[in-house]
Amino acid sequence: MAKIFVEDQEDDTHVPFLRGILIRSLQDSGLSFDSAYELATEIRNDLGETPLITTHDLRQKTLELLKARTGQDVIARYEKKKRSFAIQVEQRDGQLTPFSRLEYQHTLENIGLTSEEAMDVVATVYKHLVDRRIEMLSSRRLGELTYRYLRQSSELGPAVAHRWLVWRDFINSGRPLIYLIGGTAGCGKSTVATLLANRLDIVRSQSTDMLREVMRIMMPEQLMPVLHTSSFTAWTALPGQPEAINKEVTETLLINGYRSQADLLAVAIEAVIQRALRERVSLIMEGVHIHPAMVEKLEINDDAIVMPIMLGVLKRKQLQRRIRGRGTDVPQRRADRYLKHFDEIWRLQSYLLSEADRADIPIVVNSDRDKVFREIMRITIETLAADFNNTPQAVFS
């Protein structure tokens, strides 16, 4: 039997006739499954080899059969109901997935919209689909509708529409995105990394602390003492420093200790990144050992998009509260040790932020989780815009 297409003349779209969608619509109007299946099958058979039917004609044909065999209550519900059917979205690989307003809201939040802004956009797009009784559309068509609405919106406008265009262009490309998130102890690196992984559906995530633990097993303390300390106390393991342990550490000594440990981790960090690049998969790498100098030395191919981010907490008391365990950033068992060395942690943060500023690495102040996510996504899209500048026709055609 030939494929039949349904034409929406108002929206100028053609989608295949799907008997399952019609069955669900009839069930929503009050028919049993058996009755809905029988009626939808009869309509499909009546259409025969008809290549194209409009949504209006299909609806009228359905109403005629309903009037011939059902009561007025079913007919009234079918005529008046405002869509409760599942809209199907055809992905680029041909797979059909139900349109989820919540998931689409999160997609819009990925371009830096607030939850409220994203919900408003989703509501408008969904109403557009419902009013025109669109039961299936391609992901590119959905993206184009969203772009058009964003561009015409008085509250959002062309700038936000351009962010959406860049993001969709990147998603279509399939290129890997590598996040390198640095920052001192307690600034929220792991929390932000987890949030990004969940929102952007990035499967691979790695902490430099975990890499350090693996290396500690391979290299005993007698062989590599710097590796067996915290980043902010690594100076105590430098050669010729035992007499300085109980003294106030100098800036130079603190940084030399940190850099010595970070340099040891650099090989493992780069190995993880290179593996992700070979496999063309996105990755989030986070940890205090993500140092601007290391980022500058990385050998990255032209295919990957590398996003270094330096997190910071600019108020001493706020960072102390995080370390005390009022949040989930630092487990309580480590809080006392961190607070004992808080001055070193604070000075190490100052160094990392200064180095990031020198290297033009974006600095994100971590004061609120949602704000941090929006800021990181804005920075991400600004970076992507240099490589992804296609026209709407090229992105959504």
Contacts in CASP RR format, 6 or more apart in sequence:
PFRMAT RR
TARGET T0000
AUTHOR 0000-0000-0000
METHOD contacts of the structure
MODEL  1
MAKIFVEDQEDDTHVPFLRGILIRSLQDSGLSFDSAYELATEIRNDLGET
PLITTHDLRQKTLELLKARTGQDVIARYEKKKRSFAIQVEQRDGQLTPFS
RLEYQHTLENIGLTSEEAMDVVATVYKHLVDRRIEMLSSRRLGELTYRYL
RQSSELGPAVAHRWLVWRDFINSGRPLIYLIGGTAGCGKSTVATLLANRL
DIVRSQSTDMLREVMRIMMPEQLMPVLHTSSFTAWTALPGQPEAINKEVT
ETLLINGYRSQADLLAVAIEAVIQRALRERVSLIMEGVHIHPAMVEKLEI
NDDAIVMPIMLGVLKRKQLQRRIRGRGTDVPQRRADRYLKHFDEIWRLQS
YLLSEADRADIPIVVNSDRDKVFREIMRITIETLAADFNNTPQAVFS
1 48 0 8 1.000
1 49 0 8 1.000
2 48 0 8 1.000
2 49 0 8 1.000
2 51 0 8 1.000
3 16 0 8 1.000
3 17 0 8 1.000
3 51 0 8 1.000
4 16 0 8 1.000
4 17 0 8 1.000
4 44 0 8 1.000
4 47 0 8 1.000
4 48 0 8 1.000
4 50 0 8 1.000
4 51 0 8 1.000
4 52 0 8 1.000
4 53 0 8 1.000
5 14 0 8 1.000
5 15 0 8 1.000
5 16 0 8 1.000
5 17 0 8 1.000
5 51 0 8 1.000
5 52 0 8 1.000
5 53 0 8 1.000
6 14 0 8 1.000
6 15 0 8 1.000
6 16 0 8 1.000
6 17 0 8 1.000
6 52 0 8 1.000
6 53 0 8 1.000
6 54 0 8 1.000
6 55 0 8 1.000
6 58 0 8 1.000
6 135 0 8 1.000
7 13 0 8 1.000
7 14 0 8 1.000
7 52 0 8 1.000
7 53 0 8 1.000
7 54 0 8 1.000
7 55 0 8 1.000
8 14 0 8 1.000
8 15 0 8 1.000
8 54 0 8 1.000
8 55 0 8 1.000
8 132 0 8 1.000
8 133 0 8 1.000
8 134 0 8 1.000
9 54 0 8 1.000
9 55 0 8 1.000
9 56 0 8 1.000
10 132 0 8 1.000
11 132 0 8 1.000
11 134 0 8 1.000
13 134 0 8 1.000
13 137 0 8 1.000
13 141 0 8 1.000
14 52 0 8 1.000
15 134 0 8 1.000
15 135 0 8 1.000
15 136 0 8 1.000
15 137 0 8 1.000
16 136 0 8 1.000
17 44 0 8 1.000
17 47 0 8 1.000
17 53 0 8 1.000
17 58 0 8 1.000
18 88 0 8 1.000
18 135 0 8 1.000
18 136 0 8 1.000
19 40 0 8 1.000
19 41 0 8 1.000
19 44 0 8 1.000
20 40 0 8 1.000
21 85 0 8 1.000
21 86 0 8 1.000
21 88 0 8 1.000
21 135 0 8 1.000
21 136 0 8 1.000
22 36 0 8 1.000
22 40 0 8 1.000
22 43 0 8 1.000
22 62 0 8 1.000
23 33 0 8 1.000
23 36 0 8 1.000
23 37 0 8 1.000
23 40 0 8 1.000
24 36 0 8 1.000
24 85 0 8 1.000
24 86 0 8 1.000
25 78 0 8 1.000
25 85 0 8 1.000
26 35 0 8 1.000
26 36 0 8 1.000
26 39 0 8 1.000
26 40 0 8 1.000
26 62 0 8 1.000
26 78 0 8 1.000
27 33 0 8 1.000
27 36 0 8 1.000
28 77 0 8 1.000
28 81 0 8 1.000
28 84 0 8 1.000
28 85 0 8 1.000
29 66 0 8 1.000
29 74 0 8 1.000
29 75 0 8 1.000
29 77 0 8 1.000
29 78 0 8 1.000
29 81 0 8 1.000
30 73 0 8 1.000
30 74 0 8 1.000
30 77 0 8 1.000
31 39 0 8 1.000
31 70 0 8 1.000
31 74 0 8 1.000
35 70 0 8 1.000
39 62 0 8 1.000
39 65 0 8 1.000
39 66 0 8 1.000
39 69 0 8 1.000
42 65 0 8 1.000
43 58 0 8 1.000
43 61 0 8 1.000
43 62 0 8 1.000
43 65 0 8 1.000
46 61 0 8 1.000
47 53 0 8 1.000
53 61 0 8 1.000
55 133 0 8 1.000
59 133 0 8 1.000
62 78 0 8 1.000
63 75 0 8 1.000
63 78 0 8 1.000
63 79 0 8 1.000
66 74 0 8 1.000
66 75 0 8 1.000
66 78 0 8 1.000
67 75 0 8 1.000
82 130 0 8 1.000
83 129 0 8 1.000
83 130 0 8 1.000
83 133 0 8 1.000
85 135 0 8 1.000
86 98 0 8 1.000
86 99 0 8 1.000
87 98 0 8 1.000
87 99 0 8 1.000
87 126 0 8 1.000
87 129 0 8 1.000
87 134 0 8 1.000
87 135 0 8 1.000
87 136 0 8 1.000
87 137 0 8 1.000
88 96 0 8 1.000
88 97 0 8 1.000
88 98 0 8 1.000
88 99 0 8 1.000
88 135 0 8 1.000
88 136 0 8 1.000
88 137 0 8 1.000
89 96 0 8 1.000
89 97 0 8 1.000
89 98 0 8 1.000
89 99 0 8 1.000
89 136 0 8 1.000
89 137 0 8 1.000
89 138 0 8 1.000
89 139 0 8 1.000
89 142 0 8 1.000
90 96 0 8 1.000
90 136 0 8 1.000
90 137 0 8 1.000
90 138 0 8 1.000
90 139 0 8 1.000
91 97 0 8 1.000
91 139 0 8 1.000
92 139 0 8 1.000
92 140 0 8 1.000
92 172 0 8 1.000
96 136 0 8 1.000
99 126 0 8 1.000
99 129 0 8 1.000
99 142 0 8 1.000
101 122 0 8 1.000
101 123 0 8 1.000
101 126 0 8 1.000
104 122 0 8 1.000
104 125 0 8 1.000
105 115 0 8 1.000
105 118 0 8 1.000
105 119 0 8 1.000
105 122 0 8 1.000
106 118 0 8 1.000
106 199 0 8 1.000
108 117 0 8 1.000
108 118 0 8 1.000
108 121 0 8 1.000
108 122 0 8 1.000
108 146 0 8 1.000
108 164 0 8 1.000
109 115 0 8 1.000
109 118 0 8 1.000
109 199 0 8 1.000
109 373 0 8 1.000
109 374 0 8 1.000
109 377 0 8 1.000
110 167 0 8 1.000
110 199 0 8 1.000
110 200 0 8 1.000
110 377 0 8 1.000
111 160 0 8 1.000
111 163 0 8 1.000
111 164 0 8 1.000
111 167 0 8 1.000
111 377 0 8 1.000
111 381 0 8 1.000
112 163 0 8 1.000
112 373 0 8 1.000
112 374 0 8 1.000
112 377 0 8 1.000
112 378 0 8 1.000
112 381 0 8 1.000
113 121 0 8 1.000
113 156 0 8 1.000
113 160 0 8 1.000
113 374 0 8 1.000
114 370 0 8 1.000
114 374 0 8 1.000
115 370 0 8 1.000
117 155 0 8 1.000
117 156 0 8 1.000
121 146 0 8 1.000
121 149 0 8 1.000
121 150 0 8 1.000
121 153 0 8 1.000
121 156 0 8 1.000
124 149 0 8 1.000
125 142 0 8 1.000
125 145 0 8 1.000
125 146 0 8 1.000
125 149 0 8 1.000
128 134 0 8 1.000
128 145 0 8 1.000
128 149 0 8 1.000
129 137 0 8 1.000
140 395 0 8 1.000
140 396 0 8 1.000
140 397 0 8 1.000
141 396 0 8 1.000
143 164 0 8 1.000
143 168 0 8 1.000
143 396 0 8 1.000
144 392 0 8 1.000
144 396 0 8 1.000
146 164 0 8 1.000
147 161 0 8 1.000
147 164 0 8 1.000
147 165 0 8 1.000
147 168 0 8 1.000
147 392 0 8 1.000
147 396 0 8 1.000
150 156 0 8 1.000
150 157 0 8 1.000
150 160 0 8 1.000
150 161 0 8 1.000
150 164 0 8 1.000
151 157 0 8 1.000
151 158 0 8 1.000
151 161 0 8 1.000
153 160 0 8 1.000
162 385 0 8 1.000
163 378 0 8 1.000
163 381 0 8 1.000
165 390 0 8 1.000
165 392 0 8 1.000
165 395 0 8 1.000
166 381 0 8 1.000
166 384 0 8 1.000
166 385 0 8 1.000
166 388 0 8 1.000
166 389 0 8 1.000
167 381 0 8 1.000
167 384 0 8 1.000
168 395 0 8 1.000
168 396 0 8 1.000
169 384 0 8 1.000
169 388 0 8 1.000
169 389 0 8 1.000
169 390 0 8 1.000
169 394 0 8 1.000
169 395 0 8 1.000
170 177 0 8 1.000
170 305 0 8 1.000
170 384 0 8 1.000
170 387 0 8 1.000
170 388 0 8 1.000
172 395 0 8 1.000
173 388 0 8 1.000
174 280 0 8 1.000
175 280 0 8 1.000
175 303 0 8 1.000
175 304 0 8 1.000
175 305 0 8 1.000
176 276 0 8 1.000
176 277 0 8 1.000
176 280 0 8 1.000
176 281 0 8 1.000
176 282 0 8 1.000
176 283 0 8 1.000
176 303 0 8 1.000
176 304 0 8 1.000
176 305 0 8 1.000
177 200 0 8 1.000
177 202 0 8 1.000
177 282 0 8 1.000
177 283 0 8 1.000
177 304 0 8 1.000
177 305 0 8 1.000
177 307 0 8 1.000
177 380 0 8 1.000
178 273 0 8 1.000
178 276 0 8 1.000
178 277 0 8 1.000
178 282 0 8 1.000
178 283 0 8 1.000
178 285 0 8 1.000
178 300 0 8 1.000
178 304 0 8 1.000
178 305 0 8 1.000
178 306 0 8 1.000
178 307 0 8 1.000
179 193 0 8 1.000
179 196 0 8 1.000
179 202 0 8 1.000
179 283 0 8 1.000
179 284 0 8 1.000
179 285 0 8 1.000
179 286 0 8 1.000
179 307 0 8 1.000
179 309 0 8 1.000
180 285 0 8 1.000
180 286 0 8 1.000
180 290 0 8 1.000
180 295 0 8 1.000
180 306 0 8 1.000
180 307 0 8 1.000
180 308 0 8 1.000
180 309 0 8 1.000
181 189 0 8 1.000
181 192 0 8 1.000
181 193 0 8 1.000
181 284 0 8 1.000
181 285 0 8 1.000
181 286 0 8 1.000
181 287 0 8 1.000
181 290 0 8 1.000
181 308 0 8 1.000
181 309 0 8 1.000
181 310 0 8 1.000
181 311 0 8 1.000
182 189 0 8 1.000
182 286 0 8 1.000
182 287 0 8 1.000
182 288 0 8 1.000
182 290 0 8 1.000
182 308 0 8 1.000
182 309 0 8 1.000
182 310 0 8 1.000
182 311 0 8 1.000
182 352 0 8 1.000
183 189 0 8 1.000
183 287 0 8 1.000
183 288 0 8 1.000
183 290 0 8 1.000
183 310 0 8 1.000
183 311 0 8 1.000
183 312 0 8 1.000
183 349 0 8 1.000
183 352 0 8 1.000
184 231 0 8 1.000
184 232 0 8 1.000
184 288 0 8 1.000
184 312 0 8 1.000
184 345 0 8 1.000
184 346 0 8 1.000
184 348 0 8 1.000
184 349 0 8 1.000
184 352 0 8 1.000
185 230 0 8 1.000
185 231 0 8 1.000
185 232 0 8 1.000
185 288 0 8 1.000
185 323 0 8 1.000
185 330 0 8 1.000
185 338 0 8 1.000
185 345 0 8 1.000
186 313 0 8 1.000
186 319 0 8 1.000
186 322 0 8 1.000
186 323 0 8 1.000
186 329 0 8 1.000
186 330 0 8 1.000
186 338 0 8 1.000
186 345 0 8 1.000
187 311 0 8 1.000
187 312 0 8 1.000
187 313 0 8 1.000
187 319 0 8 1.000
187 322 0 8 1.000
187 329 0 8 1.000
187 349 0 8 1.000
187 366 0 8 1.000
188 311 0 8 1.000
188 313 0 8 1.000
188 322 0 8 1.000
188 329 0 8 1.000
188 366 0 8 1.000
189 286 0 8 1.000
189 287 0 8 1.000
189 288 0 8 1.000
189 311 0 8 1.000
190 207 0 8 1.000
190 286 0 8 1.000
190 329 0 8 1.000
191 328 0 8 1.000
191 329 0 8 1.000
191 369 0 8 1.000
192 286 0 8 1.000
192 311 0 8 1.000
192 366 0 8 1.000
192 369 0 8 1.000
192 372 0 8 1.000
192 373 0 8 1.000
192 376 0 8 1.000
193 205 0 8 1.000
193 207 0 8 1.000
193 284 0 8 1.000
193 286 0 8 1.000
194 205 0 8 1.000
195 369 0 8 1.000
195 372 0 8 1.000
195 373 0 8 1.000
196 202 0 8 1.000
196 284 0 8 1.000
196 373 0 8 1.000
196 376 0 8 1.000
197 203 0 8 1.000
197 205 0 8 1.000
197 284 0 8 1.000
199 373 0 8 1.000
200 282 0 8 1.000
202 282 0 8 1.000
202 283 0 8 1.000
202 284 0 8 1.000
203 281 0 8 1.000
203 282 0 8 1.000
204 276 0 8 1.000
204 281 0 8 1.000
204 282 0 8 1.000
204 283 0 8 1.000
204 284 0 8 1.000
205 283 0 8 1.000
205 284 0 8 1.000
205 285 0 8 1.000
205 286 0 8 1.000
206 272 0 8 1.000
206 283 0 8 1.000
206 284 0 8 1.000
206 285 0 8 1.000
206 286 0 8 1.000
207 285 0 8 1.000
207 286 0 8 1.000
207 287 0 8 1.000
208 265 0 8 1.000
208 268 0 8 1.000
208 269 0 8 1.000
208 285 0 8 1.000
208 286 0 8 1.000
208 287 0 8 1.000
208 288 0 8 1.000
208 289 0 8 1.000
208 290 0 8 1.000
209 287 0 8 1.000
209 288 0 8 1.000
211 265 0 8 1.000
211 268 0 8 1.000
211 269 0 8 1.000
211 272 0 8 1.000
212 227 0 8 1.000
212 261 0 8 1.000
212 265 0 8 1.000
212 289 0 8 1.000
214 268 0 8 1.000
215 224 0 8 1.000
215 227 0 8 1.000
215 264 0 8 1.000
215 265 0 8 1.000
215 268 0 8 1.000
216 227 0 8 1.000
216 228 0 8 1.000
219 227 0 8 1.000
221 227 0 8 1.000
221 228 0 8 1.000
224 264 0 8 1.000
225 237 0 8 1.000
226 234 0 8 1.000
226 237 0 8 1.000
226 238 0 8 1.000
226 257 0 8 1.000
226 260 0 8 1.000
226 261 0 8 1.000
226 264 0 8 1.000
227 261 0 8 1.000
227 264 0 8 1.000
228 237 0 8 1.000
229 236 0 8 1.000
229 237 0 8 1.000
229 261 0 8 1.000
230 337 0 8 1.000
230 341 0 8 1.000
231 258 0 8 1.000
231 261 0 8 1.000
231 262 0 8 1.000
231 288 0 8 1.000
231 289 0 8 1.000
231 348 0 8 1.000
232 254 0 8 1.000
232 258 0 8 1.000
232 341 0 8 1.000
232 344 0 8 1.000
232 345 0 8 1.000
232 348 0 8 1.000
233 341 0 8 1.000
233 344 0 8 1.000
234 257 0 8 1.000
234 258 0 8 1.000
234 260 0 8 1.000
234 261 0 8 1.000
235 241 0 8 1.000
235 244 0 8 1.000
235 249 0 8 1.000
235 253 0 8 1.000
235 254 0 8 1.000
235 256 0 8 1.000
235 257 0 8 1.000
235 258 0 8 1.000
236 242 0 8 1.000
236 244 0 8 1.000
236 245 0 8 1.000
237 257 0 8 1.000
238 253 0 8 1.000
238 256 0 8 1.000
238 257 0 8 1.000
238 260 0 8 1.000
241 253 0 8 1.000
244 253 0 8 1.000
249 344 0 8 1.000
251 347 0 8 1.000
251 351 0 8 1.000
254 344 0 8 1.000
254 347 0 8 1.000
254 348 0 8 1.000
254 351 0 8 1.000
255 348 0 8 1.000
255 351 0 8 1.000
258 288 0 8 1.000
258 348 0 8 1.000
258 351 0 8 1.000
259 291 0 8 1.000
261 289 0 8 1.000
262 288 0 8 1.000
262 289 0 8 1.000
262 291 0 8 1.000
262 294 0 8 1.000
265 289 0 8 1.000
266 289 0 8 1.000
266 294 0 8 1.000
266 297 0 8 1.000
269 285 0 8 1.000
269 289 0 8 1.000
269 290 0 8 1.000
269 294 0 8 1.000
270 294 0 8 1.000
270 298 0 8 1.000
270 299 0 8 1.000
272 283 0 8 1.000
272 285 0 8 1.000
273 283 0 8 1.000
273 285 0 8 1.000
273 298 0 8 1.000
273 300 0 8 1.000
274 299 0 8 1.000
276 282 0 8 1.000
276 283 0 8 1.000
276 304 0 8 1.000
277 300 0 8 1.000
277 301 0 8 1.000
277 303 0 8 1.000
277 304 0 8 1.000
280 303 0 8 1.000
288 348 0 8 1.000
288 352 0 8 1.000
290 308 0 8 1.000
290 310 0 8 1.000
291 352 0 8 1.000
291 355 0 8 1.000
292 308 0 8 1.000
292 310 0 8 1.000
292 352 0 8 1.000
292 355 0 8 1.000
292 356 0 8 1.000
292 358 0 8 1.000
292 359 0 8 1.000
292 361 0 8 1.000
293 355 0 8 1.000
293 359 0 8 1.000
295 306 0 8 1.000
295 308 0 8 1.000
295 359 0 8 1.000
295 361 0 8 1.000
296 359 0 8 1.000
298 306 0 8 1.000
300 306 0 8 1.000
305 383 0 8 1.000
305 384 0 8 1.000
305 387 0 8 1.000
307 379 0 8 1.000
307 380 0 8 1.000
307 383 0 8 1.000
308 356 0 8 1.000
308 361 0 8 1.000
308 362 0 8 1.000
309 361 0 8 1.000
309 362 0 8 1.000
309 364 0 8 1.000
309 376 0 8 1.000
309 379 0 8 1.000
310 352 0 8 1.000
310 353 0 8 1.000
310 356 0 8 1.000
310 361 0 8 1.000
310 362 0 8 1.000
310 363 0 8 1.000
310 364 0 8 1.000
311 363 0 8 1.000
311 364 0 8 1.000
311 365 0 8 1.000
311 366 0 8 1.000
311 372 0 8 1.000
312 349 0 8 1.000
312 353 0 8 1.000
312 363 0 8 1.000
312 364 0 8 1.000
312 365 0 8 1.000
312 366 0 8 1.000
313 319 0 8 1.000
313 322 0 8 1.000
313 349 0 8 1.000
313 365 0 8 1.000
313 366 0 8 1.000
313 367 0 8 1.000
314 365 0 8 1.000
316 346 0 8 1.000
318 367 0 8 1.000
319 342 0 8 1.000
319 345 0 8 1.000
319 346 0 8 1.000
319 349 0 8 1.000
320 339 0 8 1.000
320 342 0 8 1.000
321 327 0 8 1.000
322 329 0 8 1.000
322 330 0 8 1.000
323 329 0 8 1.000
323 330 0 8 1.000
323 335 0 8 1.000
323 338 0 8 1.000
323 339 0 8 1.000
323 342 0 8 1.000
323 345 0 8 1.000
324 330 0 8 1.000
324 335 0 8 1.000
324 339 0 8 1.000
325 331 0 8 1.000
325 332 0 8 1.000
325 335 0 8 1.000
330 338 0 8 1.000
338 345 0 8 1.000
353 363 0 8 1.000
356 362 0 8 1.000
356 363 0 8 1.000
357 363 0 8 1.000
362 379 0 8 1.000
364 372 0 8 1.000
364 375 0 8 1.000
364 376 0 8 1.000
364 379 0 8 1.000
365 372 0 8 1.000
366 372 0 8 1.000
END
